[in-house]
Amino acid sequence: MKVDRDGTRITQQYRDRDRRMVYELRCGTASLVLLASQSADPAAEWKFDAHPMESPQLVVVGQWGATRADAFRAVRDLWVARATSLGLAHLDWEQVAKALTAVRAI
């Protein structure tokens, strides 16, 4: 079986001290960190934030969404809209979504 070393994959997932789920991904030559959090009300909204692994201060803050998938799409859209102006990597967000779906993150 051939391993695709240039593909998108989750390299680590864990909870941080703020109880957010952290997903570290390798996307070809770029690295991405996605943080998923839920509002205080467990029946309420979700939010994803994203930043390049190499530049944690360069955070793309997502919008709250009714579901994890909605929140993921919001941060994806913001990343794409701001990629050029902020110097962010152009990622294959479809592959990122597949990797997150595989671990039931979205």
WOBEL-V41394 format. One record per helix or strand. SS is the DSSP state (a for helix, b for strand). FROM is the first residue (numbers start at 1). TO is the last residue. Records with the same first field share a line. If there is no record, write none. Layout:
SS: FROM-TO + FROM-TO
//
This chain:
b: 8-15 + 21-27 + 30-38 + 46-52 + 59-65
a: 68-86 + 93-102
//
